[in-house]
Structures are given as structure tokens and as C-alpha cells.
Amino acid sequence: MLRCPETQVAGVLALWKLCTAHENRKAIAVVAVPSLVDLLGRAGSRDEAREHAVALLRALSGGRHAETIVKAGAIPRLVDLLASGTGDAKENAAEVLSNLCKKAETTRALAALAMPPLVELLASGTNDEKASAARALAALARGDAKRKTAGGRAIPSLVELLAAGTAKEDAAEALLELTWSHPENQVSSVGAIPPLVAMLGDDDGS
């Protein structure tokens, strides 16, 4: 039976409140993750419900529940959110992907389709969205030449982030992963040299 949008929002918010207690997270991950993932892609779900659902998945994905989230089929839904979600949903979807892709190469391979919307988010998002996209790109690019090539289109945006002084560490990490053992991306990243050198003199790295 389909729940009304108000019921969905109320349920997700209540789970979010319960999730603030770490001892509840295992139970929420086991019982609620499939429903949260389903909510992300369910026709008729409110943007607000999707925003809260992906925020809850973000909280769970940073711990020991990454495999549960992947097995529930979250990655295609997260990729869709990156392309068509609200600003908050895009930012949290990028963070979930970043957390999931740190865990295993099989997950990074599943998430390869996230590269194009992440590149777009890095070019056109808010500062927070760009930082989240950079972290996800760094995690996704790790260990695979094809993903590094796909992510290479993000290099101009990463150089801009470095030069602007926003999300420096995230941009630098993404450049490191995109250029590691990838000569083409190394050449494309020559513009990053001055702002990277400037980071060496930063007192706080910000």
C-alpha cells in the first residue's frame, strides 16, 4: 500500500531522529534501508521525503552499513538523484557515493555511471555541492583508468576550486586520484600547479 507523502516525510524524520543515537543505527540499517532506497526512486515521492531519505543514508553509509546500502540497490537511485534531485539531495547523494566507493572496487565499478553527473555538479553546484562532488570523484576514480578518463573532464573545475580557495583539500585529493598513473590527466592538470604550490604556504590549509 502506498503511503501518503506527509506520512513518508514524518516516518523518515522520525528515523533520522532515532539515528542520532549510534546504538540505533544497526537496527535502522537492517530494517529501513530497503524502504529508504525505494523511496528515492518511487514515483510520487516528495522532494522533501527524498532529501531526508538520502540524508539518512548518508549518516548510515559512513559506518559499517555500506554493504547493506549497496545490496539494497541504492547506487542507481543515487546516480538519478545527482542528475535530477534538489540541491540538498544532490549534495547528500554525492556524499553517500563517496562513502560507499571507499569500501570496495566492486562498488566503484557499479557507480561508474555517476561520473558524468558528478562532473556537472562540480561545474555548476554550490560550494558545498562542489566539495561533495570532489570527494565522490576522488573515491570513484581510485584504481581504474576508464573512470579516471571519464573524470578528467572535471579537471578544469577542480583547478578553479583550488584557485578560488574553496574546498582546497577535496579538490587536491580528487586531482591526486585522477592523475595517478594517468599521463593524459597529468598534462591536463598543469594549471593546478600554482594553487597547489600556494597551499604549501597556507597556515591552516583552508
N, C-alpha and C positions, 0 to 999 in steps of 0.2 A: 504494500500500500504506500502510495506517495504521500509524503508529509507536506504540509503547507510551508511556504517559505519562512514564516515567522517561527514555526516550530523548529525548523532546521537551524536558524540563527541562534535561537535560545539554547538548543542542545549543544551546539559547537561551543558557545560561550561558556556554558557550564563545564564542559570537558576541559576547556582552556584553564578555567579557574582551578579545577582539580589537578591539572598537570603541573601547576606551580609547586606542588609537593612532589619531590622527586620519587618518593616511595610509591606514588600512584602511577608512574609512567609505564611500568611494565604491564600493568593491567590494562591501561588505556591502549597501549600499542597492540596487545594481543586481541582485544575485543573491538576497538574502534577504528583501527587503521583501514580495514577494507571499506567501511562506510565513509570514512573521510575521503578516501581516494575516489570512491564512486560519486561523492558529492561534487568533486572538482569537475567531472565531465557530464553530470546529469543535466539534461535539458530542463529548463525551468528553474534551475537553482539561481538564487540571487547572487549578485556580485559580492554582497556583504558576507553571505554564507561561505562562498569560495575563499574570500580573503581570510576569514577566521580559520577555515579548514586548513589552508596551506600554511598559515602561521603556526597552527598546532603541529602540523607535520614537520615544520622547521624545528620546533622545540624537541620533537622526538628523534629527528634524524641526526642530531648531534651526539647522540648517545649510542646505546647498544642495539638500537632497533632499526638500523638501516636496512638489514636484510628483510625484515618484515615489510617495510615500506616498498622495497623493490618487488618482492614477491606478490604484493597486492596490485601490481600493475601501475604504480604511480608515475613512472618516467614518461610515458606518452602524454599523460594528463598534464604533467609539469611543463612539458615542451609546448603543449597547446596554450597553457597559461602565459608562457613567455611571449607568445605571439599575439594573444588576444585578451589577456587579463587586464585588470586595472593596474595602476602604478604600484600599489602595495602588493597585489598578487604577484606581479612580475618580479619584484624585489625578493619576496619570500620564496618564490619558485626557484629563482637563481640560487638562493642560499641552500635550499633543500638539495638541489642538484650538486652543489659544491660539496656538501656534507656526504652525500651518497657516493659521489665519484672518488672520494678519498679512500674508500674502503676496498675496492676491487676493480681489476681491469675488466672483468665481465660487465660490471655496472657501467664503466666508462664507455664500453662498446655499445651498450644498449642506449646510452644517452647521446650518441654522436649526432643525432638529428637536432640536438639543442644548439649546436654551434651557430647556425645562421641567426636565430632569434637572439642569442646572446651577443653576437657581433652587432646586431641592430640596437639592442638595448644599451650597449656600451657607447654607441654613437649618438643616441638621441635621448637617453634617460636622464633622470635627475642625478645629482652627485651620489646619493645613496644607492640608487639603482645601478649606476656605473660601477661603483665599488663592489656590489654583489655580483655583477656580471663578470668583472675581472677575476674575482675569486673562483667563480664557476669555470671560467675559461682555463684558469691555471690547473684546476683539478682535472678537467676534461682532456686537456692537451697532453697530459703526462703519458709518456711511453708509446705514442702512436704517431707515425709520420703523417698519415692521412688526416688525422684530427688536427695536427699542427698546421698542415697546409690549409685546411678549412678555416682555422682560427687566425691565419695570417692576415686576413682582411681586417682584423681588429687592431693591428699594429699601429696605424695612424692615430686611432682613438686612444690607445694606451700611451703613446708618446704625448698626445695632448693632455692627458691626465697628469702625466709626470710634469710637464711644463707648467700646468696650471697650479700645481702644488696640492691637488686633491687626490686622496687615495693613493699616495705615492707607493706605499709598501705593497698594496694589492696590484697596482699596475706593474711594478718591478717584478713581482713574483710571476705574474702572467707572462711577461716578456721572457723571463728565465725559462719557463716551461715551453713556450712557443719556439724559442730559438735553440733550445738544447738539441744538439745533433741534427740541426736543420739549417743548412747553409743558406737556402733561399730566404728564410725568415731572418737570419742573421744580417744579411745585406739590407733587407727592408727596414731593419731596426736602427740603422745608423743615426737617425735623428734623435734617438733616445740617449745618445752618449752625453750631450751637455747636461740635461736634467739629472741623469744618473750620477754624473760627476758632482753636480751641485749637492746631491743628497749626502755625499761624503763629508760635507762641511756642516750639515744640519746638526744642531744641538739635540733636537728631540725627534728628528726623523719625520716630522709631520709635514 
